[in-house]
Amino acid sequence: MSAFSEYRDTGGLPQAIEISGAGTAAANGIYKASEKTYCDAPVYEHMDAGGDFKITREPHTNPKTGAKKHGWLLGYQKSPLYGAPTESLTVPSTGWKKFGGEVPVPEVAVHQWLVDIFFARADDAKAAGDTAMERDDWNEACRCFSEGVDALKKSGERFGDPFRNRAALLLSRRAGANAKMKEFKASFRDAVTALELVRGLASAELIAVEAAKALGCRDDAQAKKVLEPIGTGRILDSGAPLVLRCVERWVNDVVDMFELGDPDAPVPIPRHLPSDRYLESMDDKTREEVLKKYMPEFFQQPGGTGIIKDPTECLAVMKRWEEVFVSQDFQQRRKELWNRQGLNYPMRLQQTKVLIAECLANVLEPLGFAPGLPGLTRAAGQMQVYWSKDKACATKALDLEELADVSLADLM
C-alpha cells in the first residue's frame, strides 16, 4: 500500500491549495486535487488555467550519493516556477523558493477541502457587505453580497445546512440592499430565493412582503397567498439552487398577476428551462442570441406585456373590438370562412381565431400584446376576469360573441 493510500485512510490529503501574492501573477489562484497522482501524492491543477499550472510532488536523486529526496514544485507547462523541499506528502505552506518565476515567492494556504476556500470567501464577502450596509453604501453592499453568492456557486456544494444557511443570509442581505435602492423586482427575487433555501428566515420574509407590495400586491392577505408555496422546492432548481433565472421568470409572472388586480387570480406556476443552468454566466444579450440559434423552442414569443387593469379599461377595449367586428371587411371575411368547404369544427374555430387576431392587430399590439394568437389569448384571458364580474363588460361580451360568431372563452 502506498503512503498516499495510508494517508488517505487516516483522513485524506488536502484537496485544495490557494496561491496568492506570487510575482508570476498568472500562477495565483486555487489549485484543486485532480484524479491524477504522482510520487504518492495528488496532482493539483489550477481551477481556471487547467493543466497549464500544476503543483506536483517531484523526486530528486543526488548524483553523488544516489539518495532520493522529494519536494513540491509549482510549475507552468512543466517549467518550475517555485519549489519547496520536503518529504511530506502534504503541500507545505512555508519554505518556498524562487526557481523560474518572478519574485516575490507565493503565499501558500493549504485547505483540507475545496469548499473551505469558497465558504471562507463567502463569509468575508458577507462581512464586507454588512460593513457597507452600515454606512448606507447600497451599491457596494450588493457587490459584496454578489461576490459571496458567486463564491458559493464555485464551491461545488448544492445541499447541506452550511451551504444553504450561507446562501440564504447573503441573498436576504442583498434583497435588503436592493430594496433600499428601490430595485424591488431584484429584492423580491433574492428574498424569495432565500426563503426557498431557509423557509423560516424572518428577515427575508419581511423583505419579500414589502417588495411584493411595492410591486403591486394589494395587501398582506395576497402577499401570504403568493408566499405560501415558497420553501417547498418548487421555484428553485434543486440541482443548481443559485441559478436564479427560474426565480426571475416566476417573479415577472407574479408581477403580471398583481397588475391584473384580481384577488382570486391563481399564483403562477414556476417554469424551469434546461438552458437556465448552462447559460447562467452569459449576459442577457449573448444568452438571447444562443437561445434563438440553438433552442428556438425555448424562445417563443409569449403573449406580450399588455395589461387590462380594470373594468373601465376592459370595456373601452371591448368597444374597440366591436368597431372592428361590425366593419364590412371583418364580416365579409367571416362569411367567407363560414362558407368554406372541408372544415370540421376544430379547424373552423382555429381559423376564426386566426382571423380575429389578424383583424384586431391594430387594437392589441399598440397596447403591448404580442402579434397573432399569443397576444389575443393573453388579452381574452385578462378580459374574462371582468366580463365574469362586471355587468357592462358581460353585456358587451355577449354583443361581441354575436358579431364574431364565436364564444370569447374559446379565444383563450
C-alpha positions, 0 to 999 in steps of 0.5 A: 500500500502506498503512503498516499493510500495510508494517508488517505485512510487516516483522513485524506490529503488536502484537496485544495491549495490557494496561491496568492501574492506570487510575482508570476501573477498568472500562477495565483489562484486555487489549485484543486486535487485532480484524479491524477497522482504522482510520487504518492501524492495528488496532482493539483491543477489550477481551477481556471488555467487547467493543466497549464499550472500544476503543483506536483510532488517531484523526486530528486536523486543526488548524483553523488550519493544516489539518495532520493529526496522529494519536494513540491514544485509549482510549475507552468507547462512543466517549467518550475516556477517555485519549489519547496523541499520536503518529504511530506506528502502534504503541500507545505505552506512555508519554505518556498523558493524562487526557481523560474518565476518572478519574485516575490515567492507565493503565499501558500494556504493549504485547505483540507477541502475545496469548499473551505476556500469558497465558504471562507470567501463567502463569509468575508464577502458577507462581512464586507457587505454588512460593513457597507450596509452600515454606512448606507453604501447600497451599491457596494453592499450588493457587490459584496453580497454578489461576490459571496453568492458567486463564491458559493456557486464555485464551491461545488456544494448544492445541499447541506445546512452550511451551504444553504444557511450561507446562501440564504443570509447573503441573498436576504442581505442583498434583497435588503440592499436592493430594496433600499435602492428601490430595485424591488423586482431584484429584492423580491427575487433574492428574498424569495430565493432565500426563503426557498433555501431557509423557509423560516428566515424572518428577515427575508420574509419581511423583505419579500412582503414589502417588495411584493407590495411595492410591486403591486400586491394589494395587501398582506392577505395576497402577499401570504397567498403568493408566499405560501408555496415558497420553501417547498422546492418548487421555484428553485432548481434543486440541482443548481439552487443559485441559478436564479433565472427560474426565480426571475421568470416566476417573479415577472409572472407574479408581477403580471398577476398583481397588475391584473388586480384580481384577488382570486387570480391563481399564483403562477406556476414556476417554469424551469428551462434546461438552458437556465443552468448552462447559460447562467454566466452569459449576459442577457444579450449573448444568452438571447442570441444562443437561445434563438440559434440553438433552442428556438423552442425555448424562445417563443414569443409569449403573449406580450406585456399588455395589461387590462387593469380594470373594468373601465379599461376592459370595456373601452377595449371591448368597444374597440373590438366591436368597431372592428367586428361590425366593419364590412371587411371583418364580416365579409371575411367571416362569411367567407370562412363560414362558407368554406368547404372541408372544415370540421369544427376544430379547424373552423374555430382555429381559423376564426381565431386566426382571423380575429387576431389578424383583424384586431392587430391594430387594437392589441399590439399598440397596447403591448400584446404580442402579434397573432394568437399569443397576444389575443389569448393573453388579452381574452384571458385578462378580459374574462376576469371582468366580463365574469364580474362586471355587468357592462363588460358581460353585456358587451361580451355577449354583443361581441360573441354575436358579431364574431360568431364565436364564444370569447372563452374559446379565444383563450 
